[in-house]
Structures are given as structure tokens and as C-alpha cells.
Amino acid sequence: MGSEMPRTHYSPPWGNASIIGVAGSSGSGKTSLALAIVASLNLPWVVILSMDSFYKPLTPEQSKAAFRNEFDFDSPEAIDFDVLVDRLREIKNGKVAEVPVYSFEKHARLEQTTTIYSPHVLILEGIFALHDQRVLDMLDLKIFAEADSDLCLSRRLVRDVKERGRDIEGCIKQWFAFVKPNFNKYVAPQREIADLIVPRGIENKVAISMVSSQIQSTLALKSSQHQLELSRLGKIAENTPLSSNALVLEQTKQVKAIHTLLMDPTTDREEFIFYFDRIVGMCVEKAVDFLPFTPFSVITPQENTYAGLKKTADICAVVILRGGSALETGLRRNIPDCRTGRILIQTNYRTGEPELHYRALPANIADHGLVLVLDPQMSSGAAALMSIKVLVDHGVPEDKIVFVAYMAGRVGVNRVLRVFPGVRCVIARMGDDMENRWVETRYLGC
């Protein structure tokens, strides 16, 4: 590995996520209000987190009491605030958060978890969303949903009977034993610290519009800050020599001849695909050299001992859609059984900012010895930055990541390697810094 460049800070758009708390009585319409806010935004980066996921696991005695409708689920003591705060901090810092799954039918926390990653805005809803000071310190907006007590009771009856397998008698028993007294003791005081009190729930279009506008303003501010950060990184990279971790294929006569065919507009598509797959294979071969190997001896057919090497870890690849799919055939020719994942990053045509829309990563990606990131072109480096940040957030060490591209610009490469100096980039050819993306169009034919 070459000498590392000085590290430069980079925060993605989902770094420092905005968190909105929505509290209120059981049955006050908190969930419906949160869903209405998300629907009004129609954006993929606003996520709802229910505090119901954070009920503490019950002891056998507590579980028996719960099935008799005699356990108090409406007290703050029933919520695992320590785990909730830990997960909120992970989300706030742009990390991967594994959220517990609680079954109300079994009165138990299930083994599986739900993953939350990269929301720009998180809506935390629950009867105690504004109760714990540690949670309050992380909230950007505090909302209290208000509703008539009779309406709350009727909603709770319908929900618990239809969705949680309860009977009406048990629901009413819980309401008067725990829900109503705890509302006055714990829930109602949260009204006093709320920034916004919303009566009538989803019928209150004015309140929903206000919250929606606030979130839109927050997202616009985050977008502009991200663009400024990308611009700052570009200026730093402009005056920096090409990093030693940028590994360009040796430009032999054969390699130059392949480049000539690929860049000739008169080359037919079938020939273009053949030679592009060939040069991608060369890049993958160079990248695989960074897979960890250990000495290993074998006895040859001639009864001689050969002192060779054996890989000690697996390799996987992550394709940046859609262009990265053009590199998969070249990848498979070298590593037929390579496990692959997908990341979809699209540039907003209005702002020029890259946006993360989708990710599906190989299981246990952090345990692989090498992770290849595939994209045919790297110009500004913005999409590469975002994709590598996703991998790092999922626990992949920088020195296990190799970005493979057919062509790249010096500023884009330096921008990536200033932020992630442990990453390597394997490139077939250095091109212009802001060259339009044309490789995948030629390869895919559309």
C-alpha cells in the first residue's frame, strides 16, 4: 500500500440527521400524523421510528401478567430508553442502526431486527417521545398530538382487537388501570415542552403543512451544505498530486490499442463490449492482488513441492447502478462466484447533488477480505464518495475497499482519497475531470 494522503473530513447528506418527536396519548393519532407528514413530503429519506419497538423484554412473571392484561405497558419503566438513545445516536451520526422488533401478540422481543440507515429526517413517535432528556437533546422539533379521551379509547380498542389479538374486556381493563392514570402522570406533562401542539390529528391540514414545510427547509439546507462540502473537497483536490493509492493500468501497447477501439465512435457495439470486458478483467486482476494471501505448498504432478499462496478471505463486489453493471461480465470472468450487492445513487438534475436511493449489500460484508466497488467512470467523485461512505458505515475497513473504474479524473480520484486515504482506486485510463458519462450508454446500448 502506498503512502496515504492527509485525511479530509466529509459528512454525507444523512450525517447529523434531523429527528422529530411526536408524543401524545395512546390512540391520539401519533402514527397517523407521522404517516400524513411523510405522505405530504413524498420523499424516500424521511423515516418513522415507533417507540413500541423498544419495550423491554419481559420476565416470565411479567409475561404472565401481560397475558392477564395486568402489566403496565404505559409507564416509562416499560421502555428501554438506553437502547433507544443508543440507536438514535447512531442514526444522528449517520451510522447503521439495528432496531428491535417487539411482538405484542407474544409480549416478547423477537430475534430479528430492522435496519435503519441514511434517513435525512427521522420521525420518532410514541407516548413517551418527549419524556427522556437524552432524547429531547437530540430532537430538532417536538410535537404533541392531542385528541379527545373518548376518541383515544375507541381507537385503542379497534387497534388492539384487530392488530394485537386482544379482547375488548382486557383492553378496557388496561385503559382504566394503566393508560388513563399514566396519561395524567407522564404523558400530559410532555405537552408543556412541545414546540407544536396538533389537535385533530390527520384532519389538521394546516399543522401537517407547517411540519412539512419545516422538513423541506431542513432538507434544502442539508442539500446546500452537502454541495458546499463537495465543492470544498474539489478545491483541495485540484492542487494535489495524484495519490499513490490511485493505481492506473500500465499503458502498454496492447492496453493503448484497446483504449483506441473503445474511444472510437465507429467501433461496433459487439466489439466494444468484447474489449471493454477484457480491460475490466485486467483491472479486476490488479485489484485482487490486495486480497489477503498466506503461504501454501502443494505437491505437483511431478512430485515436486511448489511454495505458493492461498487466499485467506472472501471477496465481494458492490455495483453502483446503473453504470457499474457494465463491469460485471469482466468481474465474473475473473471471479465467477463473486457475491455482489447494489447501490443506486442518482444525481439530482436540479442541484447536481448525488442522492442515495437504494442499497442491497452482501450479508456480512464487513467480514470479507476485499470489497470491490464497480463504476465505469469517476469524474467529480461525488457518487464514489457516497458509495464508499455507505460501506464504511456498514463496518468495512477502508483498506479492504478497492474502487474499480474504466476511467477517472484526477480531481475526482483525489477528492475520494483525501476523505478515505486507505482506499485504493484501480483505473484503466485517466481522463478529463468532468467528462460526461458515456461508457455505460455504449456498453448497454441505451
C-alpha positions as CSV (number, residue, x, y, z in Angstrom):
1,M,0.0,0.0,0.0
2,G,1.3,3.5,-0.9
3,S,1.7,6.4,1.4
4,E,-1.7,7.8,2.5
5,M,-2.9,11.3,1.7
6,P,-3.9,13.5,4.6
7,R,-7.4,12.8,5.7
8,T,-10.1,15.4,5.0
9,H,-13.5,15.3,6.7
10,Y,-16.6,14.5,4.7
11,S,-20.2,14.3,6.0
12,P,-22.9,12.8,3.7
13,P,-26.4,14.2,3.4
14,W,-27.7,11.8,6.1
15,G,-25.0,12.9,8.6
16,N,-26.5,14.8,11.6
17,A,-30.0,13.5,10.7
18,S,-32.9,15.7,11.9
19,I,-35.1,14.0,14.5
20,I,-38.7,15.0,15.1
21,G,-40.5,13.7,18.2
22,V,-44.3,13.1,18.1
23,A,-45.8,12.3,21.5
24,G,-49.4,12.0,22.7
25,S,-51.9,9.7,24.4
26,S,-52.4,6.2,23.3
27,G,-54.9,6.4,20.4
28,S,-54.3,10.1,19.9
29,G,-53.3,9.5,16.2
30,K,-49.5,9.9,16.5
31,T,-48.8,7.2,13.9
32,S,-51.4,8.5,11.5
33,L,-50.0,12.0,11.9
34,A,-46.4,10.8,11.3
35,L,-47.6,8.9,8.2
36,A,-49.5,12.0,6.9
37,I,-46.4,14.1,7.3
38,V,-44.3,11.6,5.3
39,A,-47.0,11.3,2.7
40,S,-47.1,15.1,2.3
41,L,-43.4,15.1,1.6
42,N,-43.3,12.1,-0.8
43,L,-39.5,11.7,-0.2
44,P,-37.5,8.5,0.4
45,W,-35.3,10.0,3.1
46,V,-37.9,10.5,5.8
47,V,-38.3,7.5,8.2
48,I,-40.8,6.8,11.0
49,L,-39.4,5.0,14.1
50,S,-42.0,3.7,16.6
51,M,-41.1,3.6,20.3
52,D,-43.2,0.4,20.5
53,S,-40.1,-1.3,19.2
54,F,-38.3,-0.5,22.4
55,Y,-40.4,-2.2,25.1
56,K,-38.2,-4.1,27.5
57,P,-38.1,-7.9,27.3
58,L,-40.4,-9.3,30.0
59,T,-39.5,-11.8,32.7
60,P,-41.7,-15.0,32.9
61,E,-43.7,-13.5,35.7
62,Q,-44.2,-10.2,33.8
63,S,-45.2,-12.1,30.7
64,K,-47.9,-14.0,32.6
65,A,-49.2,-10.7,34.0
66,A,-49.2,-9.2,30.4
67,F,-51.4,-12.0,29.1
68,R,-53.8,-11.3,32.0
69,N,-53.8,-7.6,31.0
70,E,-52.2,-6.8,34.3
71,F,-48.8,-5.5,33.2
72,D,-48.3,-1.7,32.9
73,F,-47.1,-1.0,29.3
74,D,-48.0,2.7,29.7
75,S,-45.3,3.5,32.2
76,P,-41.8,4.9,31.2
77,E,-40.3,1.9,33.1
78,A,-41.6,-0.4,30.3
79,I,-39.5,1.4,27.7
80,D,-35.8,0.5,27.2
81,F,-34.6,4.1,26.9
82,D,-31.0,3.1,27.0
83,V,-31.3,1.1,23.8
84,L,-33.5,3.8,22.2
85,V,-31.0,6.6,22.9
86,D,-28.1,4.4,21.6
87,R,-30.0,3.8,18.3
88,L,-31.0,7.5,17.9
89,R,-27.3,8.5,18.4
90,E,-26.3,6.0,15.7
91,I,-28.9,7.4,13.3
92,K,-27.9,11.0,14.2
93,N,-24.3,10.2,13.4
94,G,-25.2,8.6,10.1
95,K,-24.4,5.1,11.2
96,V,-26.3,1.8,10.7
97,A,-28.9,1.3,13.5
98,E,-30.4,-2.2,14.3
99,V,-33.9,-1.6,15.7
100,P,-35.5,-4.3,17.9
101,V,-38.8,-5.9,16.8
102,Y,-41.4,-6.3,19.5
103,S,-44.4,-8.7,19.2
104,F,-47.5,-7.6,21.1
105,E,-49.1,-10.9,20.5
106,K,-46.2,-12.8,22.1
107,H,-45.4,-10.0,24.6
108,A,-41.7,-10.5,23.7
109,R,-38.9,-9.0,21.7
110,L,-38.1,-11.0,18.6
111,E,-34.7,-12.2,17.5
112,Q,-34.7,-10.3,14.2
113,T,-34.1,-6.6,13.9
114,T,-35.0,-3.9,11.4
115,T,-32.2,-1.9,9.9
116,I,-32.4,1.9,9.6
117,Y,-29.7,3.7,7.6
118,S,-29.3,7.1,5.9
119,P,-32.5,8.9,6.7
120,H,-32.2,12.7,6.4
121,V,-35.1,13.1,8.7
122,L,-36.4,10.6,11.4
123,I,-39.8,10.9,13.0
124,L,-39.9,9.3,16.4
125,E,-43.4,8.6,17.6
126,G,-44.6,7.2,20.9
127,I,-46.4,8.1,24.1
128,F,-43.0,9.0,25.7
129,A,-41.3,10.6,22.7
130,L,-40.8,13.8,24.7
131,H,-40.1,12.2,28.1
132,D,-36.4,11.3,28.4
133,Q,-34.0,14.3,28.5
134,R,-31.4,12.4,26.4
135,V,-33.9,12.0,23.6
136,L,-35.0,15.7,23.9
137,D,-31.4,16.8,23.5
138,M,-31.4,15.1,20.1
139,L,-34.8,16.4,18.8
140,D,-35.0,19.2,16.3
141,L,-38.8,19.6,16.6
142,K,-41.1,18.5,19.4
143,I,-44.8,17.7,18.5
144,F,-47.7,16.8,20.8
145,A,-50.7,15.1,19.2
146,E,-53.9,16.0,21.1
147,A,-57.2,14.2,20.9
148,D,-60.4,13.7,23.0
149,S,-60.1,10.9,25.5
150,D,-63.2,9.0,24.3
151,L,-61.8,9.1,20.7
152,C,-58.5,7.8,22.1
153,L,-60.2,4.9,23.8
154,S,-62.2,3.9,20.8
155,R,-59.1,4.0,18.5
156,R,-57.2,1.9,21.0
157,L,-60.0,-0.7,21.2
158,V,-60.1,-1.1,17.4
159,R,-56.3,-1.3,17.1
160,D,-55.7,-3.8,19.9
161,V,-58.6,-6.1,18.9
162,K,-57.7,-6.0,15.2
163,E,-53.9,-5.9,15.2
164,R,-52.8,-7.3,18.6
165,G,-55.2,-10.1,19.2
166,R,-56.7,-8.7,22.4
167,D,-60.3,-8.9,23.7
168,I,-62.4,-5.8,24.4
169,E,-62.7,-6.6,28.1
170,G,-58.9,-6.8,28.5
171,C,-58.5,-3.5,26.6
172,I,-60.9,-1.7,28.8
173,K,-59.3,-3.2,31.9
174,Q,-55.9,-1.9,30.8
175,W,-57.3,1.5,29.9
176,F,-58.6,2.3,33.4
177,A,-55.9,0.5,35.3
178,F,-52.9,1.9,33.5
179,V,-53.5,4.1,30.4
180,K,-55.7,6.8,31.8
181,P,-53.8,7.4,35.1
182,N,-50.4,7.3,33.4
183,F,-51.6,9.8,30.8
184,N,-52.1,12.4,33.6
185,K,-48.9,11.4,35.3
186,Y,-46.4,11.0,32.5
187,V,-47.9,11.8,29.0
188,A,-49.8,15.1,29.6
189,P,-46.7,17.0,31.0
190,Q,-45.0,16.5,27.7
191,R,-47.5,18.9,26.2
192,E,-45.8,21.8,28.0
193,I,-42.4,21.3,26.3
194,A,-43.8,20.7,22.8
195,D,-42.9,23.2,20.0
196,L,-46.2,22.4,18.3
197,I,-49.5,21.0,19.6
198,V,-51.6,19.4,16.9
199,P,-55.3,18.8,17.7
200,R,-57.5,16.6,15.4
201,G,-54.5,14.6,14.0
202,I,-54.6,14.0,10.3
203,E,-57.6,16.3,9.9
204,N,-55.3,19.2,10.8
205,K,-54.0,20.0,7.4
206,V,-52.5,23.4,8.5
207,A,-50.3,21.7,11.1
208,I,-49.2,19.0,8.7
209,S,-48.4,21.6,6.1
210,M,-46.3,23.6,8.7
211,V,-44.3,20.5,9.7
212,S,-43.9,19.5,6.0
213,S,-42.5,23.0,5.2
214,Q,-40.1,22.8,8.1
215,I,-38.8,19.5,6.9
216,Q,-38.5,20.7,3.3
217,S,-36.5,23.7,4.6
218,T,-34.2,21.4,6.6
219,L,-33.6,19.1,3.6
220,A,-32.9,22.1,1.4
221,L,-30.3,23.4,3.9
222,K,-28.7,19.9,4.1
223,S,-28.5,19.8,0.3
224,S,-26.8,23.1,0.0
225,Q,-24.4,22.2,2.8
226,H,-23.5,19.0,1.1
227,Q,-22.9,20.8,-2.2
228,L,-20.6,23.3,-0.5
229,E,-18.7,20.4,1.1
230,L,-18.2,18.7,-2.3
231,S,-17.0,22.0,-3.7
232,R,-14.6,22.5,-0.8
233,L,-13.2,18.9,-1.3
234,G,-12.8,19.6,-5.1
235,K,-10.7,22.8,-4.4
236,I,-8.5,20.8,-2.1
237,A,-8.1,18.1,-4.7
238,E,-7.3,20.4,-7.6
239,N,-3.9,21.4,-6.2
240,T,-2.9,17.9,-5.0
241,P,-0.7,15.4,-7.0
242,L,-2.3,12.1,-7.9
243,S,-2.4,9.9,-4.8
244,S,-0.1,6.8,-4.8
245,N,-3.3,4.8,-4.0
246,A,-4.6,5.6,-7.4
247,L,-3.3,2.7,-9.5
248,V,-3.5,3.1,-13.2
249,L,-3.0,0.1,-15.5
250,E,0.4,0.2,-17.2
251,Q,-0.3,1.8,-20.6
252,T,1.3,-1.0,-22.7
253,K,0.8,-1.1,-26.5
254,Q,-2.0,-3.7,-26.0
255,V,-3.8,-1.5,-23.4
256,K,-3.5,1.6,-25.6
257,A,-4.9,-0.4,-28.6
258,I,-7.9,-1.4,-26.5
259,H,-8.4,2.2,-25.4
260,T,-8.3,3.3,-29.1
261,L,-11.0,0.8,-30.0
262,L,-13.2,1.8,-27.0
263,M,-13.0,5.5,-27.7
264,D,-13.5,5.2,-31.5
265,P,-17.2,6.1,-32.2
266,T,-17.1,3.9,-35.3
267,T,-16.4,0.7,-33.2
268,D,-19.5,-1.5,-33.4
269,R,-21.2,-2.3,-30.1
270,E,-20.3,-6.1,-30.1
271,E,-16.6,-5.3,-30.5
272,F,-16.9,-2.5,-27.9
273,I,-18.4,-5.0,-25.3
274,F,-15.7,-7.6,-26.0
275,Y,-12.8,-5.3,-25.5
276,F,-14.4,-3.5,-22.6
277,D,-14.9,-6.8,-20.7
278,R,-11.3,-7.6,-21.5
279,I,-9.9,-4.4,-19.9
280,V,-12.2,-4.6,-17.0
281,G,-10.8,-8.1,-16.4
282,M,-7.3,-6.6,-16.3
283,C,-8.5,-4.1,-13.7
284,V,-10.1,-6.8,-11.5
285,E,-6.9,-8.8,-11.7
286,K,-4.9,-5.9,-10.4
287,A,-7.5,-5.2,-7.6
288,V,-7.5,-8.9,-6.5
289,D,-3.8,-8.5,-5.6
290,F,-5.0,-6.7,-2.5
291,L,-6.8,-9.8,-1.2
292,P,-5.0,-11.3,1.8
293,F,-3.0,-14.4,0.9
294,T,-0.9,-16.8,3.0
295,P,2.0,-19.1,2.0
296,F,0.7,-22.6,0.9
297,S,2.6,-25.5,-0.5
298,V,1.3,-28.2,-2.9
299,I,2.8,-31.4,-4.4
300,T,2.9,-31.1,-8.2
301,P,2.1,-34.0,-10.6
302,Q,5.8,-34.4,-11.0
303,E,6.1,-34.9,-7.2
304,N,7.8,-31.6,-6.7
305,T,6.9,-29.1,-3.9
306,Y,5.6,-25.8,-5.0
307,A,5.6,-23.0,-2.5
308,G,2.6,-20.9,-3.5
309,L,-0.1,-18.7,-1.9
310,K,-3.7,-19.4,-0.8
311,K,-6.3,-16.7,-0.2
312,T,-7.4,-16.4,3.4
313,A,-10.6,-14.4,3.0
314,D,-13.5,-14.0,0.6
315,I,-14.1,-11.2,-2.0
316,C,-17.3,-9.5,-2.9
317,A,-18.3,-6.6,-5.1
318,V,-20.8,-3.7,-4.9
319,V,-22.2,-2.4,-8.2
320,I,-23.1,1.3,-8.4
321,L,-26.2,1.3,-10.5
322,R,-26.7,1.6,-13.4
323,G,-23.3,2.0,-14.9
324,G,-21.5,-0.5,-12.6
325,S,-23.4,-3.3,-14.2
326,A,-21.3,-2.9,-17.3
327,L,-18.3,-4.2,-15.3
328,E,-20.0,-7.4,-14.1
329,T,-19.1,-9.6,-17.0
330,G,-15.4,-8.6,-16.7
331,L,-15.7,-9.4,-12.9
332,R,-17.3,-12.8,-13.5
333,R,-14.6,-13.8,-15.9
334,N,-12.1,-13.5,-13.1
335,I,-14.2,-14.4,-10.1
336,P,-17.3,-16.5,-11.3
337,D,-18.7,-17.0,-7.8
338,C,-18.2,-13.4,-6.6
339,R,-21.1,-12.2,-4.4
340,T,-22.4,-8.8,-5.5
341,G,-24.5,-6.0,-4.0
342,R,-26.2,-3.0,-5.4
343,I,-26.2,0.7,-4.6
344,L,-28.3,3.2,-6.5
345,I,-27.0,6.8,-6.5
346,Q,-28.7,9.3,-8.8
347,T,-27.8,12.9,-9.4
348,N,-30.5,15.5,-8.7
349,Y,-30.9,17.3,-12.1
350,R,-31.9,20.5,-10.3
351,T,-29.0,20.7,-7.8
352,G,-26.3,18.4,-9.3
353,E,-26.2,16.7,-5.9
354,P,-25.8,12.8,-5.7
355,E,-28.6,11.1,-3.8
356,L,-28.7,7.6,-2.2
357,H,-31.9,5.9,-3.3
358,Y,-31.2,2.2,-2.7
359,R,-28.7,-0.2,-1.2
360,A,-28.6,-4.0,-1.0
361,L,-25.3,-5.2,0.3
362,P,-23.9,-8.8,0.6
363,A,-24.5,-10.3,4.0
364,N,-21.6,-9.9,6.5
365,I,-19.9,-7.5,4.1
366,A,-17.6,-6.3,6.8
367,D,-16.1,-9.8,7.2
368,H,-14.9,-10.0,3.6
369,G,-11.2,-9.7,2.8
370,L,-11.8,-7.4,-0.1
371,V,-14.7,-5.3,-1.4
372,L,-14.7,-4.1,-4.9
373,V,-16.8,-1.1,-5.9
374,L,-17.6,-1.0,-9.6
375,D,-18.4,2.0,-11.7
376,P,-17.2,2.7,-15.2
377,Q,-16.4,6.4,-14.8
378,M,-15.4,8.6,-11.9
379,S,-15.5,12.3,-12.7
380,S,-16.4,14.5,-9.8
381,G,-16.1,11.6,-7.4
382,A,-19.3,12.5,-5.6
383,A,-21.0,9.2,-6.2
384,A,-17.8,7.3,-5.3
385,L,-17.6,9.2,-2.0
386,M,-21.1,8.4,-1.1
387,S,-20.8,4.7,-2.0
388,I,-17.6,4.3,0.0
389,K,-19.2,6.1,2.9
390,V,-22.0,3.6,2.8
391,L,-19.6,0.7,3.0
392,V,-17.6,2.3,5.9
393,D,-20.8,2.9,7.8
394,H,-21.5,-0.8,7.4
395,G,-18.3,-1.7,9.0
396,V,-16.0,-2.3,6.0
397,P,-12.4,-1.1,6.8
398,E,-11.1,1.4,4.3
399,D,-8.0,-0.7,3.4
400,K,-10.3,-3.5,2.3
401,I,-12.1,-1.3,-0.3
402,V,-10.9,-1.1,-3.9
403,F,-12.8,1.2,-6.3
404,V,-12.6,-0.1,-9.9
405,A,-13.3,2.2,-12.8
406,Y,-12.5,2.2,-16.5
407,M,-11.7,5.9,-16.5
408,A,-11.4,8.7,-13.9
409,G,-10.4,12.3,-13.5
410,R,-7.5,13.4,-11.2
411,V,-9.6,15.8,-9.1
412,G,-12.4,13.2,-8.6
413,V,-9.8,10.5,-7.5
414,N,-8.0,12.9,-5.2
415,R,-11.3,14.0,-3.7
416,V,-12.2,10.4,-2.8
417,L,-8.7,9.6,-1.5
418,R,-8.5,12.7,0.6
419,V,-11.6,11.6,2.5
420,F,-10.7,7.9,2.5
421,P,-6.9,7.7,2.3
422,G,-6.9,3.9,3.0
423,V,-9.0,3.1,-0.1
424,R,-7.3,2.1,-3.4
425,C,-8.6,3.1,-6.9
426,V,-7.8,0.8,-9.9
427,I,-8.3,2.7,-13.1
428,A,-7.8,1.7,-16.7
429,R,-7.3,5.2,-18.0
430,M,-7.1,8.7,-16.6
431,G,-9.4,11.1,-18.4
432,D,-10.8,14.6,-18.0
433,D,-12.1,15.7,-14.6
434,M,-15.7,16.5,-15.8
435,E,-16.1,14.1,-18.8
436,N,-19.7,13.2,-19.5
437,R,-20.7,9.6,-18.7
438,W,-20.8,7.7,-22.0
439,V,-19.3,4.3,-21.2
440,E,-22.4,2.6,-19.9
441,T,-24.5,4.0,-22.7
442,R,-22.2,2.5,-25.3
443,Y,-22.0,-0.8,-23.4
444,L,-25.7,-1.2,-22.5
445,G,-26.9,0.3,-25.8
446,C,-29.3,2.7,-24.1
